[in-house]
């Protein structure tokens, strides 16, 4: 049976990112997190969706799209 939710530690291992980075990704809306008691759980569906949004190897996003995405991330951090 495939899990629906994983702990931050497992999500960070799946994405090869640090736990702090995974928590930041939830805060910025890149991953979907839910609270289960005191635990922050990450939806496996949001992990799959995040990976699907990543640029394919050997390709580069159009400059305007990359600049817009960077500006959006900066604005989200500034609002926090």
Number of C-alpha atoms within 10 A of each C-alpha: 3 5 8 11 20 17 17 22 17 14 22 18 12 12 14 11 12 14 17 12 13 22 22 14 15 19 15 18 13 17 21 21 23 13 9 10 7 6 11 18 22 25 20 20 14 18 18 12 14 15 12 10 9 9 10 10 6 5 7 9 11 8 9 9 10 12 12 11 12 11 12 13 14 12 12 12 12 8 7 7
